[in-house]
Amino acid sequence: MDATASAHAAALWAGLHLILLLVLSVLVTRQRRRHKVEIGDGGVPALNQAIRAFGNATEYVPSALAGLALLAIVNAPPLLIHPIGGILLASRVVHAIGLSRSTGATLPRALGVLGTWISYIAMAAALLFYAIP
């Protein structure tokens, strides 16, 4: 298998996840400017939700990108990397939408968490599989 194909697959999902993080960061900045809050959430629910949507993504995405990069390094097939990256991205987007609309338990948040965990489990299993020579 062409090793660069795995790297290209991981690079695609890393790039898309970085765009997601940038969008979520811009949404926090917009709320800060709208409500004139420089630090913290100023007691503004919409700002708090934007901060949590960004914060939650930053809690999950970096380690997932490390996992995708490691899958590329061990030359895992792109047909393994793409579904994991796609499920993770879709899950993080759905979760961010759910969290930005409500602080309570919602279907989008639950689906986002479930999809994130599924991608983590798949990645962990694949990494363990490739770790055995």
N, CA, C and O atoms as CSV, one atom per row, in Angstrom:
chain,resi,resn,atom,element,x,y,z
A,1,MET,N,N,0.841,-1.188,0.000
A,1,MET,CA,C,0.000,0.000,0.000
A,1,MET,C,C,0.880,1.243,0.000
A,1,MET,O,O,1.952,1.254,0.606
A,2,ASP,N,N,0.430,2.273,-0.673
A,2,ASP,CA,C,1.150,3.535,-0.738
A,2,ASP,C,C,1.036,4.245,0.603
A,2,ASP,O,O,-0.060,4.605,1.031
A,3,ALA,N,N,2.169,4.445,1.263
A,3,ALA,CA,C,2.174,5.063,2.589
A,3,ALA,C,C,1.643,6.491,2.555
A,3,ALA,O,O,1.080,6.974,3.538
A,4,THR,N,N,1.822,7.162,1.424
A,4,THR,CA,C,1.347,8.546,1.373
A,4,THR,C,C,-0.175,8.625,1.376
A,4,THR,O,O,-0.734,9.641,1.790
A,5,ALA,N,N,-0.856,7.574,0.924
A,5,ALA,CA,C,-2.322,7.595,0.920
A,5,ALA,C,C,-2.854,7.677,2.349
A,5,ALA,O,O,-3.830,8.381,2.607
A,6,SER,N,N,-2.226,6.970,3.265
A,6,SER,CA,C,-2.637,7.020,4.669
A,6,SER,C,C,-2.386,8.407,5.247
A,6,SER,O,O,-3.222,8.946,5.973
A,7,ALA,N,N,-1.237,8.979,4.923
A,7,ALA,CA,C,-0.913,10.319,5.413
A,7,ALA,C,C,-1.885,11.349,4.856
A,7,ALA,O,O,-2.297,12.266,5.567
A,8,HIS,N,N,-2.250,11.204,3.592
A,8,HIS,CA,C,-3.199,12.145,2.977
A,8,HIS,C,C,-4.571,12.036,3.642
A,8,HIS,O,O,-5.242,13.046,3.856
A,9,ALA,N,N,-4.983,10.816,3.966
A,9,ALA,CA,C,-6.277,10.622,4.638
A,9,ALA,C,C,-6.269,11.298,6.001
A,9,ALA,O,O,-7.205,12.017,6.350
A,10,ALA,N,N,-5.210,11.066,6.770
A,10,ALA,CA,C,-5.121,11.687,8.103
A,10,ALA,C,C,-5.040,13.206,7.983
A,10,ALA,O,O,-5.633,13.928,8.784
A,11,ALA,N,N,-4.305,13.688,6.983
A,11,ALA,CA,C,-4.181,15.135,6.786
A,11,ALA,C,C,-5.527,15.779,6.463
A,11,ALA,O,O,-5.816,16.882,6.927
A,12,LEU,N,N,-6.345,15.098,5.673
A,12,LEU,CA,C,-7.670,15.621,5.349
A,12,LEU,C,C,-8.480,15.845,6.623
A,12,LEU,O,O,-9.042,16.921,6.827
A,13,TRP,N,N,-8.536,14.828,7.476
A,13,TRP,CA,C,-9.356,14.935,8.678
A,13,TRP,C,C,-8.753,15.892,9.690
A,13,TRP,O,O,-9.488,16.564,10.414
A,14,ALA,N,N,-7.436,15.967,9.755
A,14,ALA,CA,C,-6.804,16.947,10.644
A,14,ALA,C,C,-7.156,18.357,10.187
A,14,ALA,O,O,-7.508,19.208,11.004
A,15,GLY,N,N,-7.063,18.603,8.896
A,15,GLY,CA,C,-7.399,19.924,8.375
A,15,GLY,C,C,-8.845,20.310,8.635
A,15,GLY,O,O,-9.129,21.440,9.031
A,16,LEU,N,N,-9.754,19.376,8.415
A,16,LEU,CA,C,-11.177,19.668,8.645
A,16,LEU,C,C,-11.474,19.895,10.130
A,16,LEU,O,O,-12.283,20.756,10.477
A,17,HIS,N,N,-10.826,19.131,10.998
A,17,HIS,CA,C,-11.029,19.333,12.436
A,17,HIS,C,C,-10.451,20.673,12.895
A,17,HIS,O,O,-11.014,21.326,13.774
A,18,LEU,N,N,-9.339,21.076,12.305
A,18,LEU,CA,C,-8.775,22.379,12.650
A,18,LEU,C,C,-9.711,23.503,12.210
A,18,LEU,O,O,-9.844,24.506,12.911
A,19,ILE,N,N,-10.355,23.346,11.063
A,19,ILE,CA,C,-11.343,24.340,10.621
A,19,ILE,C,C,-12.501,24.392,11.612
A,19,ILE,O,O,-12.974,25.475,11.957
A,20,LEU,N,N,-12.965,23.221,12.075
A,20,LEU,CA,C,-14.038,23.188,13.074
A,20,LEU,C,C,-13.621,23.955,14.329
A,20,LEU,O,O,-14.391,24.765,14.846
A,21,LEU,N,N,-12.405,23.701,14.820
A,21,LEU,CA,C,-11.932,24.403,16.020
A,21,LEU,C,C,-11.863,25.910,15.776
A,21,LEU,O,O,-12.202,26.696,16.661
A,22,LEU,N,N,-11.434,26.312,14.602
A,22,LEU,CA,C,-11.372,27.734,14.278
A,22,LEU,C,C,-12.771,28.351,14.266
A,22,LEU,O,O,-12.972,29.437,14.810
A,23,VAL,N,N,-13.732,27.673,13.656
A,23,VAL,CA,C,-15.109,28.179,13.619
A,23,VAL,C,C,-15.652,28.326,15.039
A,23,VAL,O,O,-16.247,29.351,15.373
A,24,LEU,N,N,-15.452,27.318,15.866
A,24,LEU,CA,C,-15.937,27.391,17.248
A,24,LEU,C,C,-15.258,28.523,18.014
A,24,LEU,O,O,-15.894,29.185,18.835
A,25,SER,N,N,-13.979,28.748,17.752
A,25,SER,CA,C,-13.257,29.848,18.386
A,25,SER,C,C,-13.809,31.203,17.945
A,25,SER,O,O,-13.960,32.111,18.762
A,26,VAL,N,N,-14.107,31.334,16.663
A,26,VAL,CA,C,-14.688,32.584,16.145
A,26,VAL,C,C,-16.051,32.831,16.788
A,26,VAL,O,O,-16.389,33.975,17.093
A,27,LEU,N,N,-16.834,31.778,16.998
A,27,LEU,CA,C,-18.147,31.948,17.643
A,27,LEU,C,C,-17.999,32.454,19.076
A,27,LEU,O,O,-18.821,33.245,19.539
A,28,VAL,N,N,-16.969,32.010,19.774
A,28,VAL,CA,C,-16.702,32.526,21.127
A,28,VAL,C,C,-16.342,34.006,21.040
A,28,VAL,O,O,-16.866,34.820,21.801
A,29,THR,N,N,-15.463,34.349,20.129
A,29,THR,CA,C,-15.037,35.743,19.978
A,29,THR,C,C,-16.220,36.645,19.624
A,29,THR,O,O,-16.330,37.756,20.143
A,30,ARG,N,N,-17.098,36.174,18.748
A,30,ARG,CA,C,-18.285,36.969,18.390
A,30,ARG,C,C,-19.160,37.233,19.606
A,30,ARG,O,O,-19.647,38.347,19.801
A,31,GLN,N,N,-19.360,36.192,20.430
A,31,GLN,CA,C,-20.177,36.374,21.635
A,31,GLN,C,C,-19.493,37.337,22.602
A,31,GLN,O,O,-20.159,38.170,23.216
A,32,ARG,N,N,-18.185,37.233,22.743
A,32,ARG,CA,C,-17.453,38.147,23.635
A,32,ARG,C,C,-17.631,39.595,23.180
A,32,ARG,O,O,-17.877,40.480,24.000
A,33,ARG,N,N,-17.507,39.833,21.892
A,33,ARG,CA,C,-17.637,41.194,21.375
A,33,ARG,C,C,-19.069,41.695,21.516
A,33,ARG,O,O,-19.303,42.845,21.888
A,34,ARG,N,N,-20.031,40.810,21.213
A,34,ARG,CA,C,-21.440,41.203,21.286
A,34,ARG,C,C,-21.819,41.625,22.710
A,34,ARG,O,O,-22.568,42.583,22.902
A,35,HIS,N,N,-21.298,40.904,23.696
A,35,HIS,CA,C,-21.684,41.153,25.092
A,35,HIS,C,C,-20.624,41.930,25.869
A,35,HIS,O,O,-20.765,42.153,27.071
A,36,LYS,N,N,-19.551,42.343,25.168
A,36,LYS,CA,C,-18.481,43.133,25.779
A,36,LYS,C,C,-17.903,42.441,27.026
A,36,LYS,O,O,-17.776,43.039,28.094
A,37,VAL,N,N,-17.562,41.162,26.844
A,37,VAL,CA,C,-16.966,40.367,27.919
A,37,VAL,C,C,-15.558,39.978,27.471
A,37,VAL,O,O,-15.382,39.302,26.458
A,38,GLU,N,N,-14.559,40.417,28.241
A,38,GLU,CA,C,-13.180,40.151,27.848
A,38,GLU,C,C,-12.642,38.830,28.388
A,38,GLU,O,O,-11.811,38.191,27.741
A,39,ILE,N,N,-13.100,38.418,29.551
A,39,ILE,CA,C,-12.604,37.177,30.139
A,39,ILE,C,C,-13.758,36.487,30.867
A,39,ILE,O,O,-14.660,37.140,31.391
A,40,GLY,N,N,-13.711,35.170,30.888
A,40,GLY,CA,C,-14.808,34.426,31.504
A,40,GLY,C,C,-16.044,34.495,30.626
A,40,GLY,O,O,-15.970,34.798,29.435
A,41,ASP,N,N,-17.191,34.206,31.246
A,41,ASP,CA,C,-18.426,34.248,30.452
A,41,ASP,C,C,-19.321,35.416,30.832
A,41,ASP,O,O,-20.377,35.602,30.227
A,42,GLY,N,N,-18.916,36.214,31.833
A,42,GLY,CA,C,-19.681,37.397,32.213
A,42,GLY,C,C,-21.114,37.114,32.614
A,42,GLY,O,O,-21.946,38.020,32.642
A,43,GLY,N,N,-21.412,35.838,32.929
A,43,GLY,CA,C,-22.776,35.477,33.278
A,43,GLY,C,C,-23.716,35.445,32.091
A,43,GLY,O,O,-24.933,35.393,32.264
A,44,VAL,N,N,-23.167,35.476,30.888
A,44,VAL,CA,C,-23.970,35.474,29.660
A,44,VAL,C,C,-24.135,34.027,29.190
A,44,VAL,O,O,-23.159,33.398,28.782
A,45,PRO,N,N,-25.354,33.495,29.243
A,45,PRO,CA,C,-25.558,32.092,28.867
A,45,PRO,C,C,-25.063,31.743,27.459
A,45,PRO,O,O,-24.451,30.692,27.268
A,46,ALA,N,N,-25.318,32.603,26.480
A,46,ALA,CA,C,-24.891,32.312,25.106
A,46,ALA,C,C,-23.370,32.236,25.003
A,46,ALA,O,O,-22.836,31.408,24.265
A,47,LEU,N,N,-22.680,33.092,25.735
A,47,LEU,CA,C,-21.217,33.059,25.734
A,47,LEU,C,C,-20.724,31.800,26.432
A,47,LEU,O,O,-19.788,31.153,25.963
A,48,ASN,N,N,-21.343,31.456,27.537
A,48,ASN,CA,C,-20.967,30.230,28.240
A,48,ASN,C,C,-21.135,29.001,27.341
A,48,ASN,O,O,-20.282,28.113,27.328
A,49,GLN,N,N,-22.219,28.959,26.604
A,49,GLN,CA,C,-22.450,27.827,25.700
A,49,GLN,C,C,-21.399,27.792,24.587
A,49,GLN,O,O,-20.906,26.719,24.241
A,50,ALA,N,N,-21.058,28.933,24.033
A,50,ALA,CA,C,-20.038,28.982,22.987
A,50,ALA,C,C,-18.681,28.545,23.538
A,50,ALA,O,O,-17.940,27.816,22.879
A,51,ILE,N,N,-18.365,28.997,24.749
A,51,ILE,CA,C,-17.104,28.601,25.388
A,51,ILE,C,C,-17.079,27.093,25.609
A,51,ILE,O,O,-16.059,26.450,25.363
A,52,ARG,N,N,-18.184,26.524,26.069
A,52,ARG,CA,C,-18.225,25.079,26.323
A,52,ARG,C,C,-18.178,24.274,25.033
A,52,ARG,O,O,-17.556,23.213,24.993
A,53,ALA,N,N,-18.824,24.760,23.980
A,53,ALA,CA,C,-18.768,24.045,22.692
A,53,ALA,C,C,-17.328,23.997,22.189
A,53,ALA,O,O,-16.864,22.957,21.721
A,54,PHE,N,N,-16.623,25.122,22.284
A,54,PHE,CA,C,-15.219,25.157,21.883
A,54,PHE,C,C,-14.373,24.313,22.839
A,54,PHE,O,O,-13.541,23.517,22.405
A,55,GLY,N,N,-14.592,24.493,24.127
A,55,GLY,CA,C,-13.811,23.756,25.124
A,55,GLY,C,C,-13.982,22.256,24.995
A,55,GLY,O,O,-13.006,21.510,25.083
A,56,ASN,N,N,-15.203,21.806,24.789
A,56,ASN,CA,C,-15.438,20.375,24.667
A,56,ASN,C,C,-14.723,19.821,23.440
A,56,ASN,O,O,-14.148,18.734,23.489
A,57,ALA,N,N,-14.759,20.565,22.344
A,57,ALA,CA,C,-14.055,20.114,21.144
A,57,ALA,C,C,-12.554,20.049,21.397
A,57,ALA,O,O,-11.888,19.123,20.935
A,58,THR,N,N,-12.016,21.024,22.127
A,58,THR,CA,C,-10.576,21.003,22.395
A,58,THR,C,C,-10.199,19.896,23.372
A,58,THR,O,O,-9.027,19.531,23.466
A,59,GLU,N,N,-11.160,19.363,24.091
A,59,GLU,CA,C,-10.885,18.237,24.981
A,59,GLU,C,C,-10.786,16.925,24.216
A,59,GLU,O,O,-10.061,16.023,24.636
A,60,TYR,N,N,-11.494,16.801,23.111
A,60,TYR,CA,C,-11.544,15.546,22.366
A,60,TYR,C,C,-10.718,15.531,21.082
A,60,TYR,O,O,-10.097,14.518,20.762
A,61,VAL,N,N,-10.702,16.626,20.353
A,61,VAL,CA,C,-10.106,16.622,19.019
A,61,VAL,C,C,-8.585,16.401,19.017
A,61,VAL,O,O,-8.108,15.596,18.217
A,62,PRO,N,N,-7.807,17.072,19.868
A,62,PRO,CA,C,-6.351,16.880,19.767
A,62,PRO,C,C,-5.886,15.430,19.917
A,62,PRO,O,O,-5.055,14.971,19.132
A,63,SER,N,N,-6.395,14.714,20.890
A,63,SER,CA,C,-5.963,13.324,21.042
A,63,SER,C,C,-6.454,12.466,19.882
A,63,SER,O,O,-5.782,11.512,19.491
A,64,ALA,N,N,-7.610,12.794,19.335
A,64,ALA,CA,C,-8.108,12.048,18.181
A,64,ALA,C,C,-7.218,12.301,16.961
A,64,ALA,O,O,-6.942,11.382,16.190
A,65,LEU,N,N,-6.773,13.539,16.788
A,65,LEU,CA,C,-5.882,13.832,15.667
A,65,LEU,C,C,-4.555,13.114,15.843
A,65,LEU,O,O,-3.961,12.667,14.861
A,66,ALA,N,N,-4.082,12.996,17.078
A,66,ALA,CA,C,-2.859,12.220,17.335
A,66,ALA,C,C,-3.085,10.764,16.947
A,66,ALA,O,O,-2.212,10.133,16.351
A,67,GLY,N,N,-4.249,10.235,17.285
A,67,GLY,CA,C,-4.570,8.855,16.916
A,67,GLY,C,C,-4.610,8.661,15.411
A,67,GLY,O,O,-4.088,7.672,14.897
A,68,LEU,N,N,-5.229,9.604,14.697
A,68,LEU,CA,C,-5.276,9.514,13.235
A,68,LEU,C,C,-3.869,9.600,12.642
A,68,LEU,O,O,-3.544,8.882,11.696
A,69,ALA,N,N,-3.038,10.479,13.202
A,69,ALA,CA,C,-1.663,10.594,12.715
A,69,ALA,C,C,-0.893,9.297,12.942
A,69,ALA,O,O,-0.134,8.858,12.078
A,70,LEU,N,N,-1.093,8.689,14.105
A,70,LEU,CA,C,-0.420,7.415,14.374
A,70,LEU,C,C,-0.912,6.318,13.446
A,70,LEU,O,O,-0.126,5.475,13.012
A,71,LEU,N,N,-2.199,6.320,13.137
A,71,LEU,CA,C,-2.701,5.339,12.170
A,71,LEU,C,C,-2.016,5.533,10.821
A,71,LEU,O,O,-1.689,4.555,10.148
A,72,ALA,N,N,-1.797,6.775,10.422
A,72,ALA,CA,C,-1.100,7.034,9.167
A,72,ALA,C,C,0.353,6.570,9.250
A,72,ALA,O,O,0.885,6.006,8.294
A,73,ILE,N,N,0.985,6.807,10.387
A,73,ILE,CA,C,2.385,6.404,10.559
A,73,ILE,C,C,2.553,4.892,10.451
A,73,ILE,O,O,3.532,4.407,9.883
A,74,VAL,N,N,1.584,4.146,11.004
A,74,VAL,CA,C,1.690,2.676,10.925
A,74,VAL,C,C,1.123,2.151,9.611
A,74,VAL,O,O,0.995,0.943,9.411
A,75,ASN,N,N,0.783,3.083,8.717
A,75,ASN,CA,C,0.317,2.737,7.376
A,75,ASN,C,C,-1.029,2.003,7.386
A,75,ASN,O,O,-1.253,1.088,6.593
A,76,ALA,N,N,-1.901,2.408,8.274
A,76,ALA,CA,C,-3.273,1.875,8.248
A,76,ALA,C,C,-3.922,2.316,6.941
A,76,ALA,O,O,-3.623,3.398,6.437
A,77,PRO,N,N,-4.795,1.500,6.396
A,77,PRO,CA,C,-5.395,1.871,5.109
A,77,PRO,C,C,-6.301,3.098,5.222
A,77,PRO,O,O,-6.968,3.294,6.237
A,78,PRO,N,N,-6.318,3.920,4.170
A,78,PRO,CA,C,-7.206,5.076,4.162
A,78,PRO,C,C,-8.673,4.685,4.385
A,78,PRO,O,O,-9.441,5.465,4.949
A,79,LEU,N,N,-9.061,3.496,3.951
A,79,LEU,CA,C,-10.447,3.050,4.168
A,79,LEU,C,C,-10.751,2.793,5.638
A,79,LEU,O,O,-11.914,2.605,5.995
A,80,LEU,N,N,-9.749,2.781,6.491
A,80,LEU,CA,C,-9.946,2.737,7.939
A,80,LEU,C,C,-9.915,4.154,8.504
A,80,LEU,O,O,-10.720,4.502,9.367
A,81,ILE,N,N,-8.997,4.958,8.022
A,81,ILE,CA,C,-8.827,6.322,8.537
A,81,ILE,C,C,-10.017,7.209,8.179
A,81,ILE,O,O,-10.489,7.975,9.019
A,82,HIS,N,N,-10.504,7.116,6.950
A,82,HIS,CA,C,-11.601,7.992,6.516
A,82,HIS,C,C,-12.884,7.820,7.331
A,82,HIS,O,O,-13.452,8.825,7.758
A,83,PRO,N,N,-13.369,6.599,7.567
A,83,PRO,CA,C,-14.600,6.489,8.365
A,83,PRO,C,C,-14.424,7.006,9.792
A,83,PRO,O,O,-15.322,7.646,10.339
A,84,ILE,N,N,-13.282,6.731,10.385
A,84,ILE,CA,C,-13.044,7.214,11.754
A,84,ILE,C,C,-13.020,8.736,11.769
A,84,ILE,O,O,-13.666,9.362,12.610
A,85,GLY,N,N,-12.277,9.332,10.842
A,85,GLY,CA,C,-12.221,10.794,10.766
A,85,GLY,C,C,-13.577,11.410,10.471
A,85,GLY,O,O,-13.932,12.440,11.044
A,86,GLY,N,N,-14.334,10.784,9.582
A,86,GLY,CA,C,-15.655,11.303,9.223
A,86,GLY,C,C,-16.658,11.212,10.359
A,86,GLY,O,O,-17.415,12.149,10.612
A,87,ILE,N,N,-16.654,10.084,11.035
A,87,ILE,CA,C,-17.562,9.918,12.184
A,87,ILE,C,C,-17.204,10.917,13.277
A,87,ILE,O,O,-18.083,11.532,13.881
A,88,LEU,N,N,-15.911,11.071,13.524
A,88,LEU,CA,C,-15.479,12.011,14.551
A,88,LEU,C,C,-15.894,13.437,14.199
A,88,LEU,O,O,-16.440,14.147,15.044
A,89,LEU,N,N,-15.643,13.864,12.964
A,89,LEU,CA,C,-15.989,15.230,12.577
A,89,LEU,C,C,-17.497,15.459,12.656
A,89,LEU,O,O,-17.942,16.459,13.218
A,90,ALA,N,N,-18.273,14.555,12.106
A,90,ALA,CA,C,-19.730,14.699,12.154
A,90,ALA,C,C,-20.213,14.751,13.607
A,90,ALA,O,O,-21.098,15.536,13.949
A,91,SER,N,N,-19.633,13.922,14.435
A,91,SER,CA,C,-20.033,13.866,15.845
A,91,SER,C,C,-19.694,15.157,16.570
A,91,SER,O,O,-20.490,15.657,17.365
A,92,ARG,N,N,-18.512,15.698,16.294
A,92,ARG,CA,C,-18.115,16.946,16.958
A,92,ARG,C,C,-18.978,18.111,16.481
A,92,ARG,O,O,-19.308,18.992,17.275
A,93,VAL,N,N,-19.350,18.133,15.204
A,93,VAL,CA,C,-20.217,19.196,14.688
A,93,VAL,C,C,-21.597,19.097,15.330
A,93,VAL,O,O,-22.140,20.094,15.804
A,94,VAL,N,N,-22.162,17.888,15.343
A,94,VAL,CA,C,-23.497,17.691,15.927
A,94,VAL,C,C,-23.478,18.052,17.416
A,94,VAL,O,O,-24.403,18.694,17.912
A,95,HIS,N,N,-22.434,17.642,18.116
A,95,HIS,CA,C,-22.328,17.963,19.541
A,95,HIS,C,C,-22.255,19.477,19.750
A,95,HIS,O,O,-22.934,20.016,20.623
A,96,ALA,N,N,-21.442,20.157,18.959
A,96,ALA,CA,C,-21.306,21.611,19.096
A,96,ALA,C,C,-22.628,22.314,18.824
A,96,ALA,O,O,-22.979,23.266,19.522
A,97,ILE,N,N,-23.360,21.858,17.822
A,97,ILE,CA,C,-24.670,22.447,17.527
A,97,ILE,C,C,-25.610,22.235,18.706
A,97,ILE,O,O,-26.290,23.165,19.141
A,98,GLY,N,N,-25.646,21.009,19.220
A,98,GLY,CA,C,-26.523,20.718,20.353
A,98,GLY,C,C,-26.172,21.543,21.575
A,98,GLY,O,O,-27.059,22.055,22.259
A,99,LEU,N,N,-24.879,21.677,21.853
A,99,LEU,CA,C,-24.444,22.426,23.031
A,99,LEU,C,C,-24.675,23.921,22.857
A,99,LEU,O,O,-24.943,24.625,23.830
A,100,SER,N,N,-24.573,24.406,21.636
A,100,SER,CA,C,-24.772,25.837,21.413
A,100,SER,C,C,-26.250,26.228,21.498
A,100,SER,O,O,-26.574,27.406,21.647
A,101,ARG,N,N,-27.138,25.247,21.404
A,101,ARG,CA,C,-28.575,25.551,21.447
A,101,ARG,C,C,-29.208,25.308,22.806
A,101,ARG,O,O,-30.266,25.861,23.109
A,102,SER,N,N,-28.565,24.478,23.633
A,102,SER,CA,C,-29.154,24.152,24.930
A,102,SER,C,C,-28.078,23.676,25.888
A,102,SER,O,O,-27.136,22.990,25.490
A,103,THR,N,N,-28.224,24.043,27.149
A,103,THR,CA,C,-27.285,23.558,28.158
A,103,THR,C,C,-27.750,22.230,28.742
A,103,THR,O,O,-27.007,21.575,29.473
A,104,GLY,N,N,-28.968,21.836,28.423
A,104,GLY,CA,C,-29.500,20.572,28.924
A,104,GLY,C,C,-29.143,19.415,28.013
A,104,GLY,O,O,-28.516,19.586,26.968
A,105,ALA,N,N,-29.558,18.237,28.437
A,105,ALA,CA,C,-29.339,17.043,27.616
A,105,ALA,C,C,-30.213,17.131,26.368
A,105,ALA,O,O,-31.422,17.347,26.455
A,106,THR,N,N,-29.583,16.961,25.204
A,106,THR,CA,C,-30.318,17.012,23.941
A,106,THR,C,C,-29.875,15.834,23.076
A,106,THR,O,O,-28.821,15.240,23.304
A,107,LEU,N,N,-30.688,15.510,22.091
A,107,LEU,CA,C,-30.341,14.434,21.169
A,107,LEU,C,C,-29.040,14.726,20.408
A,107,LEU,O,O,-28.197,13.836,20.292
A,108,PRO,N,N,-28.854,15.948,19.884
A,108,PRO,CA,C,-27.586,16.208,19.194
A,108,PRO,C,C,-26.360,16.016,20.090
A,108,PRO,O,O,-25.346,15.472,19.653
A,109,ARG,N,N,-26.455,16.461,21.331
A,109,ARG,CA,C,-25.322,16.271,22.244
A,109,ARG,C,C,-25.078,14.796,22.498
A,109,ARG,O,O,-23.932,14.347,22.489
A,110,ALA,N,N,-26.143,14.036,22.724
A,110,ALA,CA,C,-25.993,12.599,22.980
A,110,ALA,C,C,-25.409,11.884,21.766
A,110,ALA,O,O,-24.527,11.037,21.906
A,111,LEU,N,N,-25.902,12.225,20.569
A,111,LEU,CA,C,-25.369,11.604,19.353
A,111,LEU,C,C,-23.911,11.996,19.137
A,111,LEU,O,O,-23.101,11.179,18.696
A,112,GLY,N,N,-23.582,13.239,19.447
A,112,GLY,CA,C,-22.201,13.697,19.309
A,112,GLY,C,C,-21.255,12.953,20.223
A,112,GLY,O,O,-20.163,12.561,19.812
A,113,VAL,N,N,-21.670,12.757,21.460
A,113,VAL,CA,C,-20.841,12.007,22.412
A,113,VAL,C,C,-20.717,10.553,21.965
A,113,VAL,O,O,-19.624,9.987,21.975
A,114,LEU,N,N,-21.823,9.960,21.581
A,114,LEU,CA,C,-21.802,8.561,21.151
A,114,LEU,C,C,-20.879,8.369,19.942
A,114,LEU,O,O,-20.063,7.448,19.925
A,115,GLY,N,N,-21.006,9.221,18.950
A,115,GLY,CA,C,-20.156,9.115,17.770
A,115,GLY,C,C,-18.688,9.344,18.087
A,115,GLY,O,O,-17.814,8.674,17.539
A,116,THR,N,N,-18.421,10.296,18.977
A,116,THR,CA,C,-17.041,10.539,19.395
A,116,THR,C,C,-16.469,9.307,20.073
A,116,THR,O,O,-15.350,8.893,19.773
A,117,TRP,N,N,-17.224,8.726,20.978
A,117,TRP,CA,C,-16.747,7.526,21.677
A,117,TRP,C,C,-16.557,6.360,20.706
A,117,TRP,O,O,-15.596,5.601,20.827
A,118,ILE,N,N,-17.460,6.217,19.754
A,118,ILE,CA,C,-17.314,5.139,18.754
A,118,ILE,C,C,-16.015,5.337,17.965
A,118,ILE,O,O,-15.275,4.381,17.735
A,119,SER,N,N,-15.743,6.567,17.555
A,119,SER,CA,C,-14.512,6.813,16.806
A,119,SER,C,C,-13.284,6.569,17.675
A,119,SER,O,O,-12.275,6.057,17.190
A,120,TYR,N,N,-13.357,6.929,18.951
A,120,TYR,CA,C,-12.246,6.664,19.881
A,120,TYR,C,C,-12.022,5.153,20.032
A,120,TYR,O,O,-10.884,4.684,20.004
A,121,ILE,N,N,-13.099,4.409,20.191
A,121,ILE,CA,C,-12.978,2.956,20.349
A,121,ILE,C,C,-12.385,2.331,19.088
A,121,ILE,O,O,-11.496,1.484,19.170
A,122,ALA,N,N,-12.879,2.749,17.925
A,122,ALA,CA,C,-12.351,2.215,16.662
A,122,ALA,C,C,-10.879,2.553,16.505
A,122,ALA,O,O,-10.085,1.711,16.086
A,123,MET,N,N,-10.512,3.786,16.842
A,123,MET,CA,C,-9.122,4.198,16.735
A,123,MET,C,C,-8.233,3.418,17.691
A,123,MET,O,O,-7.153,2.959,17.319
A,124,ALA,N,N,-8.698,3.274,18.928
A,124,ALA,CA,C,-7.923,2.540,19.922
A,124,ALA,C,C,-7.727,1.084,19.482
A,124,ALA,O,O,-6.624,0.545,19.581
A,125,ALA,N,N,-8.780,0.464,19.007
A,125,ALA,CA,C,-8.702,-0.936,18.556
A,125,ALA,C,C,-7.726,-1.053,17.381
A,125,ALA,O,O,-6.903,-1.968,17.344
A,126,ALA,N,N,-7.819,-0.129,16.425
A,126,ALA,CA,C,-6.930,-0.176,15.263
A,126,ALA,C,C,-5.481,0.051,15.677
A,126,ALA,O,O,-4.581,-0.632,15.188
A,127,LEU,N,N,-5.255,0.996,16.564
A,127,LEU,CA,C,-3.886,1.253,17.021
A,127,LEU,C,C,-3.312,0.038,17.752
A,127,LEU,O,O,-2.148,-0.315,17.563
A,128,LEU,N,N,-4.134,-0.596,18.583
A,128,LEU,CA,C,-3.662,-1.805,19.276
A,128,LEU,C,C,-3.385,-2.912,18.277
A,128,LEU,O,O,-2.411,-3.650,18.424
A,129,PHE,N,N,-4.223,-3.035,17.269
A,129,PHE,CA,C,-4.011,-4.055,16.236
A,129,PHE,C,C,-2.683,-3.824,15.508
A,129,PHE,O,O,-1.908,-4.759,15.301
A,130,TYR,N,N,-2.431,-2.571,15.123
A,130,TYR,CA,C,-1.207,-2.255,14.397
A,130,TYR,C,C,0.027,-2.235,15.297
A,130,TYR,O,O,1.153,-2.265,14.799
A,131,ALA,N,N,-0.171,-2.186,16.606
A,131,ALA,CA,C,0.966,-2.178,17.534
A,131,ALA,C,C,1.608,-3.559,17.657
A,131,ALA,O,O,2.760,-3.682,18.072
A,132,ILE,N,N,0.857,-4.589,17.295
A,132,ILE,CA,C,1.368,-5.963,17.383
A,132,ILE,C,C,2.047,-6.309,16.061
A,132,ILE,O,O,1.388,-6.355,15.022
A,133,PRO,N,N,3.366,-6.553,16.088
A,133,PRO,CA,C,4.090,-6.820,14.844
A,133,PRO,C,C,3.692,-8.136,14.193
A,133,PRO,O,O,4.221,-8.489,13.139
